[in-house]
Amino acid sequence: CEYVIIGHSERRHVFGETDAFIREKVEAAIRAGLLPIVCVGETLAQRQANDAVRTTCAQVQSALLGLPADQVAAITLAYEPVWAIGTRHTASPEEAQKMHRAIRGWIQAHYPEYVGRDIRIQYGGSVKPTNASMLLSQPDIDGALIGGAALKVHSFSAIVQAAAALS
Protein backbone atom coordinates (compact mmCIF):
# COMPACT_ATOMS: atom_id res chain seq x y z
CA CYS A 1 0.00 0.00 0.00
CA GLU A 2 1.11 3.51 -0.71
CA TYR A 3 -2.01 5.50 0.16
CA VAL A 4 -4.60 5.22 2.92
CA ILE A 5 -8.02 6.87 3.08
CA ILE A 6 -8.64 8.51 6.45
CA GLY A 7 -11.72 10.31 7.72
CA HIS A 8 -14.26 9.04 5.19
CA SER A 9 -17.76 10.13 6.17
CA GLU A 10 -18.83 6.55 6.85
CA ARG A 11 -16.02 6.19 9.38
CA ARG A 12 -16.93 9.54 10.94
CA HIS A 13 -20.69 9.00 11.07
CA VAL A 14 -21.13 5.23 11.38
CA PHE A 15 -18.12 4.45 13.58
CA GLY A 16 -17.99 7.78 15.41
CA GLU A 17 -14.43 8.67 14.45
CA THR A 18 -13.70 12.14 15.80
CA ASP A 19 -11.48 14.84 14.33
CA ALA A 20 -8.94 14.08 17.09
CA PHE A 21 -8.91 10.37 16.21
CA ILE A 22 -8.55 11.19 12.52
CA ARG A 23 -5.54 13.37 13.38
CA GLU A 24 -3.99 10.39 15.24
CA LYS A 25 -4.56 8.22 12.17
CA VAL A 26 -2.93 10.82 9.90
CA GLU A 27 0.16 10.88 12.13
CA ALA A 28 0.23 7.05 12.32
CA ALA A 29 -0.02 6.77 8.54
CA ILE A 30 2.86 9.20 8.06
CA ARG A 31 4.99 7.30 10.60
CA ALA A 32 4.21 4.08 8.71
CA GLY A 33 5.35 5.62 5.42
CA LEU A 34 1.85 5.84 3.96
CA LEU A 35 0.43 8.85 2.13
CA PRO A 36 -2.86 9.93 3.71
CA ILE A 37 -5.92 10.84 1.68
CA VAL A 38 -7.87 12.83 4.26
CA CYS A 39 -11.61 13.14 3.62
CA VAL A 40 -13.44 16.24 4.79
CA GLY A 41 -16.95 17.53 4.19
CA GLU A 42 -20.20 18.74 5.64
CA THR A 43 -23.58 17.14 6.19
CA LEU A 44 -26.74 18.44 4.56
CA ALA A 45 -27.81 20.06 7.86
CA GLN A 46 -24.47 21.89 8.11
CA ARG A 47 -24.78 23.09 4.51
CA GLN A 48 -28.36 24.27 5.04
CA ALA A 49 -27.22 26.17 8.17
CA ASN A 50 -24.59 27.98 6.04
CA ASP A 51 -21.90 26.24 8.06
CA ALA A 52 -20.29 24.20 5.27
CA VAL A 53 -17.04 26.14 4.89
CA ARG A 54 -16.45 26.51 8.62
CA THR A 55 -17.16 22.81 9.26
CA THR A 56 -14.96 21.59 6.44
CA CYS A 57 -12.05 23.92 7.19
CA ALA A 58 -12.24 22.91 10.88
CA GLN A 59 -11.80 19.29 9.78
CA VAL A 60 -8.81 20.31 7.64
CA GLN A 61 -7.33 22.24 10.56
CA SER A 62 -7.75 19.35 12.96
CA ALA A 63 -6.13 16.91 10.53
CA LEU A 64 -3.17 19.10 9.50
CA LEU A 65 -2.37 21.92 11.90
CA GLY A 66 1.03 21.49 13.47
CA LEU A 67 2.32 19.06 10.87
CA PRO A 68 5.47 20.24 9.10
CA ALA A 69 4.95 21.84 5.69
CA ASP A 70 6.68 19.04 3.76
CA GLN A 71 4.33 16.45 5.27
CA VAL A 72 1.24 18.53 4.52
CA ALA A 73 2.35 19.07 0.92
CA ALA A 74 2.45 15.27 0.46
CA ILE A 75 -1.08 14.73 1.81
CA THR A 76 -4.12 14.52 -0.44
CA LEU A 77 -7.34 16.09 0.77
CA ALA A 78 -10.66 14.84 -0.56
CA TYR A 79 -13.63 17.15 -0.23
CA GLU A 80 -16.62 14.85 0.01
CA PRO A 81 -19.85 16.60 0.90
CA VAL A 82 -21.63 13.97 2.98
CA TRP A 83 -24.94 14.91 1.37
CA ALA A 84 -23.57 13.92 -2.04
CA ILE A 85 -22.05 10.52 -1.28
CA GLY A 86 -24.08 7.76 -2.87
CA THR A 87 -27.15 9.98 -3.11
CA ARG A 88 -27.06 10.85 -6.81
CA HIS A 89 -26.72 14.47 -5.68
CA THR A 90 -23.50 16.20 -6.57
CA ALA A 91 -22.17 19.59 -5.69
CA SER A 92 -22.37 21.81 -8.72
CA PRO A 93 -18.98 22.62 -10.25
CA GLU A 94 -19.33 26.12 -8.77
CA GLU A 95 -20.17 24.81 -5.28
CA ALA A 96 -17.30 22.33 -5.40
CA GLN A 97 -14.87 25.00 -6.63
CA LYS A 98 -15.96 27.39 -3.87
CA MET A 99 -15.20 24.79 -1.20
CA HIS A 100 -11.92 23.73 -2.78
CA ARG A 101 -10.90 27.40 -2.95
CA ALA A 102 -11.77 27.82 0.75
CA ILE A 103 -9.74 24.74 1.69
CA ARG A 104 -6.75 25.90 -0.37
CA GLY A 105 -7.12 29.36 1.16
CA TRP A 106 -6.97 27.89 4.67
CA ILE A 107 -3.80 26.00 3.76
CA GLN A 108 -2.23 29.09 2.20
CA ALA A 109 -2.99 31.07 5.37
CA HIS A 110 -1.26 28.52 7.61
CA TYR A 111 1.60 27.12 5.52
CA PRO A 112 4.23 28.36 3.06
CA GLU A 113 3.02 29.23 -0.43
CA TYR A 114 4.34 26.03 -2.01
CA VAL A 115 2.14 23.87 0.24
CA GLY A 116 -1.06 25.52 -0.98
CA ARG A 117 0.16 25.14 -4.55
CA ASP A 118 1.37 21.53 -4.27
CA ILE A 119 -1.25 19.88 -2.07
CA ARG A 120 -3.79 17.83 -4.00
CA ILE A 121 -7.44 18.53 -3.24
CA GLN A 122 -9.76 16.03 -4.86
CA TYR A 123 -13.54 16.05 -5.15
CA GLY A 124 -15.56 13.01 -4.13
CA GLY A 125 -19.30 12.78 -3.99
CA SER A 126 -21.19 11.07 -6.81
CA VAL A 127 -18.58 11.73 -9.48
CA LYS A 128 -19.82 10.13 -12.69
CA PRO A 129 -19.14 10.34 -16.42
CA THR A 130 -21.79 13.04 -16.90
CA ASN A 131 -20.22 15.49 -14.41
CA ALA A 132 -16.53 14.51 -14.25
CA SER A 133 -15.34 16.91 -16.94
CA MET A 134 -17.18 19.90 -15.43
CA LEU A 135 -15.89 19.15 -11.93
CA LEU A 136 -12.32 18.38 -12.94
CA SER A 137 -12.03 21.53 -15.07
CA GLN A 138 -12.36 23.75 -11.97
CA PRO A 139 -9.08 25.50 -11.05
CA ASP A 140 -8.82 24.21 -7.47
CA ILE A 141 -10.04 20.64 -8.08
CA ASP A 142 -6.98 18.45 -8.59
CA GLY A 143 -8.68 15.12 -9.16
CA ALA A 144 -11.51 12.92 -8.02
CA LEU A 145 -11.96 10.30 -5.35
CA ILE A 146 -14.26 7.87 -7.14
CA GLY A 147 -16.67 5.68 -5.21
CA GLY A 148 -19.43 3.59 -6.77
CA ALA A 149 -18.63 4.62 -10.34
CA ALA A 150 -15.27 2.87 -9.98
CA LEU A 151 -17.11 -0.45 -9.68
CA LYS A 152 -18.51 -0.17 -13.21
CA VAL A 153 -15.82 -0.45 -15.87
CA HIS A 154 -17.63 1.73 -18.42
CA SER A 155 -18.33 4.49 -15.90
CA PHE A 156 -14.83 4.48 -14.49
CA SER A 157 -13.15 4.44 -17.90
CA ALA A 158 -15.35 7.36 -19.02
CA ILE A 159 -14.26 9.35 -15.93
CA VAL A 160 -10.61 8.52 -16.64
CA GLN A 161 -11.08 9.63 -20.25
CA ALA A 162 -12.67 12.90 -19.10
CA ALA A 163 -9.71 13.55 -16.79
CA ALA A 164 -7.19 12.68 -19.50
CA ALA A 165 -8.86 15.04 -21.96
CA LEU A 166 -8.31 17.91 -19.53
CA SER A 167 -4.59 17.31 -19.03
C-alpha positions, 0 to 999 in steps of 0.5 A: 500500500502507498495511500490510505483513506482517512476520515471518510464520512462513513467512518466519521458518522457510522463508527464515530471517528472524531477529528482528534482520532482522525488526526492520530490516524494521519500521524500514524499513517505518516509514521508508517510511510503511507500517504494519507488521503484525508476526507473532509466535508459537511452534512446536509444540515451543516450546509443548510445552516450555512456552516459548510465552509467553517465545518470543512475547514475545521476538519482540515485544521484538525487533521493538519495543523502542526504538521510540518509543511513538507508532510502537509504538501504530500497529503491529499485532501478529498472534499466529500460533501456527505450529502452527495455521497451515494445519493445521486446528488453532486455539488455543482462545479461552482459549489465544489470549486468554492469549497476547494478554494476555501480549503486551499485558502486555509492552507495558504494562510497557515503554511508556506506558499508552495504547500497551498500550490502543491497539495492535492485537493480532490472532489468526491461525492457522486462523481460520474461520467456526466459530471466529471469533466465539469468538476475536474475543469475547476481550477482548485479541483486536482482530481476525483476520489471515485466511489461507486462509479469505480465499480462499473468499468464503463463508468470508471473508464469514461471518468478517466477519459474525461480527466485525460482530456483535460490534461 
